[in-house]
Amino acid sequence: MTNTSVTLASLAARLDRLESKDAIRDIATAYAIACDEHDMPRLMNLFTVDACFDAPNGSMVAKGKAAIQTLFEKTFKIRGPAYHWTHDITIEIDAADPDRGTGLVLSHAETTPNGVVSIAAMRYQDDYRRESDGQWRFAKRVISFLYYVPAGDYSQGLNHPDRVVMGGHRLKADYPEALPAWQAFIKTHGPLDLD
């Protein structure tokens, strides 16, 4: 009987992990839709009270749900129509705490900051937490940009390290150049030959 109990317990844990991963994929999709629709109530319901939102380039940083709301209200105020979509998502549920998880979400966006039609490729490094109401939410989101350029600059956008355009300023891309694997490749094989 003990073996059956262990088997049932392990099956229940596996089922919970699968359902949790599916719920987390749903919040990643809900985030994209809420951003496009400027749906603040929906967006804010996706974050824990103590959540933080961050960007390595310092462009979007907020600690706590109220600060995240202010950040997005400010962002949406200067942005017209947009379309965000997610691609691949990897999710790991914490083996020691099934109410916590981490993930990486790859995505693109078409946006119009200050009326400039722009395109972006980004990834989100996330921490997730299942709260007492049973809902999974973002406890932390770190957005990193491969590029974020006016649509007219896209054809040459990847050829420059400063391929993130925000507020009229050019910033260095967050990745791939800063990633350990990229740096190890360059160290082993020398600089890229792009000519």
C-alpha positions, 0 to 999 in steps of 0.5 A: 500500500505504501508503494501505491501511495508513493505512486499516486503522490508522484503522479499528483505532483507530476500532474500539478507541474504540468497544470502549473506550466500550462497556467504559466503559459496562459499568464505569458499570453495574457500579458501580451494581450493586456499590453496590446489592449492597454488593459490595466486591470488584467495586466496588474492581476498578473503580478504579485504585490511584491513583484519587480519588473526590470530591464538590464538597460535601465529603461523599465524598472519598477519594484512593487505592484503600484510602481509596475502599474505606474511604469505601464501607465506611463508606457501606454500613454505614449504608445498607440496600437501594438502587437505582442506575441510569444514564441518559445517558453521554457518553464521550470517548477521548483522541485523544493517548492511547487508554488514557485517557478522560473522561465524564459519567454521569447517574444516579438512586438510591433509597437508605436512609441511616440507615433513611431512604428517600431519592431522589437525582439525580446526575451523575458526572464521570469520568476513565477509564484502561485499565490493563496488564491491558486493563481500563478503570477509574475513575481519578477520579469526582466525584459532584455532586448535583442533589438528595438528599432523604428521599422524603417531601420530594421533592415540594418538593425542587427548590424549595430551593437546599439540596436535598441532605440528608446526615447530617441536614444540608442542603447546597446542591445542586452543580448546576445553579446552579453551572454556567457555562451556568446562570449565563450564562442568569441573567446574560443573562435575569435571575433565574428567575420561579418564581411 
